[in-house]
Amino acid sequence: MTRAWTRRVLVGCFLAGPIACVVSTGDDNNIDDDIDGTSGSTNVSGSSGSGSSGAGGSGGQGGSGGSLSMVENGGSGGSATIPVPVCTPETGDAADECLSCTKQQCCTQWQACDDVGCQTEREDILDCVSAMETADADSFGDCLSASSFDMSGLPQENTVDLFDCVTQVSPDPDAGGGTRCGTQCFGTDIFLD
């Protein structure tokens, strides 16, 4: 009885094509489908990967899509690697005052922001603060918590270090007591206690 049912299901799936039947492997541990592509298995095409563009860098590499053939295997997964952050000017830096200032004023912290979590948190924090009606320490703190890459409410240590530098009072006497990069990044200086 079980064999007959199994044969009918398999024959039905074969005749109906891959769209009618979904086979699950029970592996639901895909954390970053938006960043890494998924590899396909035999008879199932893999999805292409995509990469978010890191500030001043290029996006991660996408995986190949795979094929839907009964003989060939699926495509490869994408890569979540980002380019190593450098402090030297790059193409496109002139269009991003925050990034240019960060590279000049906070080079060590910028180079430590070398993973997709830090880069994503950085972009999310900048977007969040710029969307706030009033950019101040409270709104910055709210954005810092809301932009946690792992959804824990706590940003990564390298992200915190980067923004600690960005919001530090500038040692440059010509800065007039402003922060290192607050105006360039947030449109105003945000002073953290």
LORO-433816 format. One record per residue (C-alpha): z, y, x; residue number from 1. Coordinates in pm, 1 decimal. Example, Ala and Ser with C-alpha at 12.3 -4.5 7.8 and 13.67 -1.06 7.14 Angstrom:
2
<atom pz="780.0" py="-450.0" px="1230.0" i="1"/>
<atom pz="714.0" py="-106.0" px="1367.0" i="2"/>
***
This chain:
193
<atom pz="0.0" py="0.0" px="0.0" i="1"/>
<atom pz="96.2" py="242.6" px="276.0" i="2"/>
<atom pz="-210.8" py="149.7" px="480.7" i="3"/>
<atom pz="-442.6" py="208.0" px="188.2" i="4"/>
<atom pz="-286.9" py="549.8" px="121.6" i="5"/>
<atom pz="-306.8" py="645.9" px="489.3" i="6"/>
<atom pz="-672.3" py="541.3" px="507.8" i="7"/>
<atom pz="-756.7" py="747.1" px="198.2" i="8"/>
<atom pz="-586.5" py="1053.1" px="345.6" i="9"/>
<atom pz="-759.1" py="1013.3" px="681.7" i="10"/>
<atom pz="-1099.8" py="952.4" px="523.8" i="11"/>
<atom pz="-1045.9" py="1251.2" px="292.5" i="12"/>
<atom pz="-949.8" py="1472.8" px="584.1" i="13"/>
<atom pz="-1247.4" py="1355.3" px="785.7" i="14"/>
<atom pz="-1491.5" py="1418.4" px="502.0" i="15"/>
<atom pz="-1337.2" py="1746.0" px="387.2" i="16"/>
<atom pz="-1328.4" py="1888.9" px="736.8" i="17"/>
<atom pz="-1053.4" py="2052.9" px="937.2" i="18"/>
<atom pz="-1002.1" py="2332.7" px="685.0" i="19"/>
<atom pz="-870.9" py="2098.2" px="416.0" i="20"/>
<atom pz="-616.1" py="1921.4" px="634.7" i="21"/>
<atom pz="-350.7" py="2073.4" px="852.3" i="22"/>
<atom pz="-176.2" py="1846.7" px="1097.4" i="23"/>
<atom pz="162.0" py="1961.5" px="1224.4" i="24"/>
<atom pz="312.8" py="1840.5" px="1547.1" i="25"/>
<atom pz="656.6" py="1966.7" px="1451.5" i="26"/>
<atom pz="645.0" py="2207.4" px="1747.7" i="27"/>
<atom pz="745.6" py="2538.8" px="1591.5" i="28"/>
<atom pz="868.7" py="2698.9" px="1912.2" i="29"/>
<atom pz="584.7" py="2952.6" px="1941.6" i="30"/>
<atom pz="774.3" py="3272.0" px="2016.7" i="31"/>
<atom pz="499.7" py="3509.1" px="2122.5" i="32"/>
<atom pz="187.9" py="3423.5" px="1924.5" i="33"/>
<atom pz="93.5" py="3793.6" px="1941.2" i="34"/>
<atom pz="93.6" py="3783.7" px="2319.4" i="35"/>
<atom pz="3.4" py="3428.8" px="2417.6" i="36"/>
<atom pz="-278.7" py="3237.8" px="2258.5" i="37"/>
<atom pz="-210.9" py="2890.0" px="2131.5" i="38"/>
<atom pz="-393.7" py="2597.7" px="2277.2" i="39"/>
<atom pz="-588.9" py="2377.8" px="2045.9" i="40"/>
<atom pz="-571.4" py="2002.1" px="2034.4" i="41"/>
<atom pz="-852.6" py="1757.8" px="1978.5" i="42"/>
<atom pz="-1046.5" py="1846.0" px="1663.1" i="43"/>
<atom pz="-847.7" py="2166.3" px="1615.3" i="44"/>
<atom pz="-966.0" py="2491.8" px="1761.0" i="45"/>
<atom pz="-720.5" py="2699.8" px="1962.1" i="46"/>
<atom pz="-661.4" py="3064.2" px="1882.1" i="47"/>
<atom pz="-756.6" py="3332.7" px="2127.7" i="48"/>
<atom pz="-470.7" py="3501.6" px="2306.1" i="49"/>
<atom pz="-429.5" py="3875.7" px="2317.4" i="50"/>
<atom pz="-230.2" py="4105.1" px="2536.0" i="51"/>
<atom pz="-62.0" py="4433.0" px="2466.4" i="52"/>
<atom pz="-163.7" py="4698.5" px="2710.9" i="53"/>
<atom pz="124.9" py="4790.4" px="2936.2" i="54"/>
<atom pz="150.5" py="5160.2" px="2998.4" i="55"/>
<atom pz="-75.1" py="5237.4" px="3288.9" i="56"/>
<atom pz="-194.6" py="4878.2" px="3299.2" i="57"/>
<atom pz="-428.4" py="4643.2" px="3127.2" i="58"/>
<atom pz="-350.2" py="4394.8" px="2855.7" i="59"/>
<atom pz="-257.0" py="4035.0" px="2915.8" i="60"/>
<atom pz="-531.7" py="3780.8" px="2935.0" i="61"/>
<atom pz="-640.8" py="3610.6" px="2616.4" i="62"/>
<atom pz="-698.9" py="3238.8" px="2599.5" i="63"/>
<atom pz="-1026.6" py="3080.4" px="2503.0" i="64"/>
<atom pz="-1081.4" py="2992.3" px="2140.4" i="65"/>
<atom pz="-1162.8" py="2623.1" px="2185.1" i="66"/>
<atom pz="-1414.0" py="2427.8" px="1984.8" i="67"/>
<atom pz="-1415.2" py="2257.9" px="1649.5" i="68"/>
<atom pz="-1603.5" py="1955.9" px="1774.4" i="69"/>
<atom pz="-1486.0" py="1601.1" px="1710.9" i="70"/>
<atom pz="-1533.8" py="1532.3" px="2082.2" i="71"/>
<atom pz="-1424.7" py="1844.3" px="2270.8" i="72"/>
<atom pz="-1070.7" py="1967.1" px="2314.6" i="73"/>
<atom pz="-926.6" py="2299.8" px="2203.9" i="74"/>
<atom pz="-907.8" py="2614.1" px="2411.4" i="75"/>
<atom pz="-645.1" py="2724.3" px="2657.0" i="76"/>
<atom pz="-349.5" py="2946.5" px="2571.9" i="77"/>
<atom pz="-338.7" py="3309.3" px="2683.3" i="78"/>
<atom pz="-124.8" py="3463.5" px="2952.6" i="79"/>
<atom pz="161.2" py="3708.6" px="2896.4" i="80"/>
<atom pz="156.7" py="3845.9" px="3249.3" i="81"/>
<atom pz="130.9" py="4217.6" px="3302.6" i="82"/>
<atom pz="13.7" py="4406.6" px="3607.3" i="83"/>
<atom pz="284.1" py="4490.6" px="3861.1" i="84"/>
<atom pz="396.4" py="4849.3" px="3792.4" i="85"/>
<atom pz="303.8" py="5085.0" px="4074.2" i="86"/>
<atom pz="414.2" py="5442.6" px="4134.9" i="87"/>
<atom pz="80.7" py="5569.0" px="4263.1" i="88"/>
<atom pz="-144.4" py="5752.2" px="4016.7" i="89"/>
<atom pz="-383.8" py="5530.4" px="3823.1" i="90"/>
<atom pz="-672.8" py="5593.9" px="3588.3" i="91"/>
<atom pz="-537.6" py="5717.8" px="3257.2" i="92"/>
<atom pz="-203.3" py="5843.8" px="3391.3" i="93"/>
<atom pz="-308.4" py="6206.0" px="3341.9" i="94"/>
<atom pz="-327.8" py="6143.7" px="2966.1" i="95"/>
<atom pz="33.0" py="6018.5" px="2958.2" i="96"/>
<atom pz="277.4" py="6285.7" px="3078.9" i="97"/>
<atom pz="574.0" py="6052.6" px="3029.7" i="98"/>
<atom pz="425.9" py="5779.4" px="3245.2" i="99"/>
<atom pz="321.8" py="6024.1" px="3518.3" i="100"/>
<atom pz="670.6" py="6176.2" px="3527.2" i="101"/>
<atom pz="839.8" py="5834.5" px="3517.9" i="102"/>
<atom pz="634.9" py="5715.5" px="3815.6" i="103"/>
<atom pz="725.2" py="6028.4" px="4013.5" i="104"/>
<atom pz="1091.9" py="6066.5" px="3916.1" i="105"/>
<atom pz="1201.3" py="5705.8" px="3850.0" i="106"/>
<atom pz="977.4" py="5494.4" px="4075.1" i="107"/>
<atom pz="1232.4" py="5220.9" px="4151.7" i="108"/>
<atom pz="1324.8" py="5175.6" px="3785.5" i="109"/>
<atom pz="956.3" py="5182.8" px="3683.8" i="110"/>
<atom pz="873.0" py="4906.7" px="3933.5" i="111"/>
<atom pz="1163.8" py="4699.4" px="3795.2" i="112"/>
<atom pz="1008.6" py="4723.6" px="3445.9" i="113"/>
<atom pz="777.7" py="4438.7" px="3543.1" i="114"/>
<atom pz="787.0" py="4211.9" px="3240.6" i="115"/>
<atom pz="637.0" py="4223.2" px="2894.0" i="116"/>
<atom pz="982.6" py="4269.5" px="2735.5" i="117"/>
<atom pz="1056.9" py="4589.9" px="2925.6" i="118"/>
<atom pz="706.4" py="4728.4" px="2874.1" i="119"/>
<atom pz="719.4" py="4652.5" px="2501.1" i="120"/>
<atom pz="1067.1" py="4803.6" px="2463.2" i="121"/>
<atom pz="955.3" py="5113.7" px="2653.9" i="122"/>
<atom pz="657.3" py="5171.1" px="2424.4" i="123"/>
<atom pz="860.7" py="5095.8" px="2111.4" i="124"/>
<atom pz="1138.8" py="5336.4" px="2214.0" i="125"/>
<atom pz="893.0" py="5616.3" px="2289.2" i="126"/>
<atom pz="716.5" py="5562.9" px="1954.0" i="127"/>
<atom pz="1046.5" py="5545.8" px="1766.0" i="128"/>
<atom pz="1193.3" py="5863.0" px="1918.8" i="129"/>
<atom pz="869.3" py="6056.3" px="1864.0" i="130"/>
<atom pz="879.0" py="5957.2" px="1495.7" i="131"/>
<atom pz="1235.2" py="6088.5" px="1452.1" i="132"/>
<atom pz="1287.3" py="6422.7" px="1282.6" i="133"/>
<atom pz="1537.9" py="6523.1" px="1548.8" i="134"/>
<atom pz="1527.4" py="6371.2" px="1896.5" i="135"/>
<atom pz="1885.5" py="6357.0" px="2022.6" i="136"/>
<atom pz="2129.0" py="6109.1" px="2177.3" i="137"/>
<atom pz="2205.4" py="5948.4" px="1838.6" i="138"/>
<atom pz="1841.6" py="5894.1" px="1740.2" i="139"/>
<atom pz="1767.9" py="5770.9" px="2093.0" i="140"/>
<atom pz="2053.9" py="5518.3" px="2062.6" i="141"/>
<atom pz="1920.7" py="5400.9" px="1724.7" i="142"/>
<atom pz="1573.7" py="5356.4" px="1871.1" i="143"/>
<atom pz="1712.8" py="5174.5" px="2175.2" i="144"/>
<atom pz="1884.0" py="4918.6" px="1949.2" i="145"/>
<atom pz="1589.8" py="4885.4" px="1710.3" i="146"/>
<atom pz="1343.4" py="4823.2" px="1992.7" i="147"/>
<atom pz="1511.5" py="4516.5" px="2138.5" i="148"/>
<atom pz="1237.0" py="4274.7" px="2250.8" i="149"/>
<atom pz="1445.2" py="3964.8" px="2175.3" i="150"/>
<atom pz="1569.6" py="4113.8" px="1844.2" i="151"/>
<atom pz="1931.7" py="4100.6" px="1963.2" i="152"/>
<atom pz="1986.8" py="4474.2" px="1917.6" i="153"/>
<atom pz="2034.8" py="4508.1" px="2293.3" i="154"/>
<atom pz="1746.7" py="4613.6" px="2515.8" i="155"/>
<atom pz="1687.8" py="4443.3" px="2847.4" i="156"/>
<atom pz="1880.2" py="4570.8" px="3149.6" i="157"/>
<atom pz="1565.6" py="4695.4" px="3325.3" i="158"/>
<atom pz="1470.8" py="4897.2" px="3014.8" i="159"/>
<atom pz="1817.1" py="5055.3" px="3002.3" i="160"/>
<atom pz="1796.0" py="5139.6" px="3374.7" i="161"/>
<atom pz="1454.2" py="5300.6" px="3325.1" i="162"/>
<atom pz="1570.9" py="5523.5" px="3039.3" i="163"/>
<atom pz="1896.6" py="5607.5" px="3219.0" i="164"/>
<atom pz="1680.5" py="5755.4" px="3493.8" i="165"/>
<atom pz="1441.8" py="5930.4" px="3252.0" i="166"/>
<atom pz="1733.7" py="6101.7" px="3075.0" i="167"/>
<atom pz="1935.9" py="6192.1" px="3388.0" i="168"/>
<atom pz="1985.1" py="6558.7" px="3465.6" i="169"/>
<atom pz="1720.1" py="6646.6" px="3719.6" i="170"/>
<atom pz="1845.0" py="6710.6" px="4073.6" i="171"/>
<atom pz="1558.5" py="6960.5" px="4111.3" i="172"/>
<atom pz="1700.8" py="7314.8" px="4088.5" i="173"/>
<atom pz="1367.5" py="7435.8" px="3944.7" i="174"/>
<atom pz="1414.8" py="7205.4" px="3643.9" i="175"/>
<atom pz="1671.8" py="7447.1" px="3502.9" i="176"/>
<atom pz="1930.4" py="7179.0" px="3424.6" i="177"/>
<atom pz="1687.7" py="6967.0" px="3222.3" i="178"/>
<atom pz="1643.2" py="6592.1" px="3245.3" i="179"/>
<atom pz="1407.4" py="6419.3" px="3484.1" i="180"/>
<atom pz="1145.0" py="6328.7" px="3221.4" i="181"/>
<atom pz="1297.4" py="6394.2" px="2878.7" i="182"/>
<atom pz="1057.9" py="6673.5" px="2783.9" i="183"/>
<atom pz="753.8" py="6473.0" px="2896.4" i="184"/>
<atom pz="866.8" py="6156.5" px="2716.1" i="185"/>
<atom pz="1039.8" py="6287.6" px="2402.8" i="186"/>
<atom pz="923.7" py="6647.2" px="2368.8" i="187"/>
<atom pz="1278.3" py="6763.7" px="2442.4" i="188"/>
<atom pz="1561.4" py="6680.9" px="2678.9" i="189"/>
<atom pz="1796.6" py="6413.1" px="2551.2" i="190"/>
<atom pz="2130.9" py="6414.4" px="2728.0" i="191"/>
<atom pz="2327.2" py="6090.3" px="2719.1" i="192"/>
<atom pz="2698.1" py="6080.4" px="2788.1" i="193"/>
***
